Amino acid sequence: MKNILRAGENMENYIIELLKDTRNLILNLLQDKQALYYTGKGFYGDKTLRIDLLAEKNIIRGLFEHYSNIAVFSEERGLVKKGEPKTFFILDPIDGSANVSRKIPFASISLAKASKNHSLSLEEGYVIDLFSGDIYWAVKGEGAWKNNQKIHVREVHDFEDLVLSFQLGKGNLEYFNRIKRLLVSLKHVRNLGSVALELCYVAEGKLDGLIDLRSLIRNVDIAAGHLIVEEAGGLFLDDNFRRVEYFLAVSYTHLTLPTTERV
């Protein structure tokens, strides 16, 4: 990995090593049944596993040791800060916790870095596959990689060959009515359980797209994958086919730029 990082950019390499270390921690914890016990609820109100908290703690501690003046927004703890934030990290310590708890081998760690609290300010994105160890990463303006190989979205020539991921959980009747025509017209539909990793599958051409029209998807799920997809040549659009824009750290919404401002 070191040979393709830009000269002098040791922090990028440190982040990758931090994610590898956290992956090893998680895999070791999975040998202990207590790691999969629920310990309360996270920032969004979802049940939190002990393993989520321990993975989150390891990453936040590592970031605080190597960065000054940062804010970390995480799925479990919400916003934590060190100094006066000039850099924002968006973290999902385990994207796919339900899969992990059922021993389904599809989950990831997602970490994005931005200069401001807005998706247009995303600078770096990292996703590590918990089970294979593959690392997907991107640097704004430079491209996207899987391990040490540059990746690109697949060119689509035939609608019948499309393989799309649909996010279906908690969708109401109106939502299903919106997507049913598309669903029944497709031969290949997937819902794998880790949005961050599925976005990486889009970036490398395993999937042709990911669709979520429920208005339930979260910044921590998509921030890193968002940059990886765009740097791999893909589009990240809302249901009106406009580029998706969003705040990264929810608790900072009242302090930073409006969604219409360009960074």
GINORBEL-V384580 format. One record per pair of residues at least 24 apart in sequence whose C-alpha atoms are under 6 Angstrom apart, sorted by the first residue. I is the first residue (numbers start at 1). J is the second residue. If there is no record, write none. Layout:
BEGIN
i->{I/I}
j->{J/J}
END
This chain:
BEGIN
i->{1/23/42/43/43/43/43/55/56/73/87/87/88/88/89/90/91/92/95/96/96/107/111/112/112/117/117/118/118/118/119/119/125/126/138/143/143/144/144/144/151/151/152/152/152/153/153/153/153/153/153/154/163/163/163/163/164/164/164/164/164/165/165/165/165/166/166/166/167/196/196/196/199/203/203/219}
j->{148/130/76/75/76/77/78/93/93/249/114/115/113/114/113/220/220/220/194/193/194/194/224/223/224/247/248/246/247/248/245/246/224/224/228/231/232/228/231/232/204/232/203/204/232/203/204/205/232/233/234/205/188/189/207/208/189/207/208/209/210/189/190/191/210/191/210/211/212/221/222/225/225/229/232/248}
END
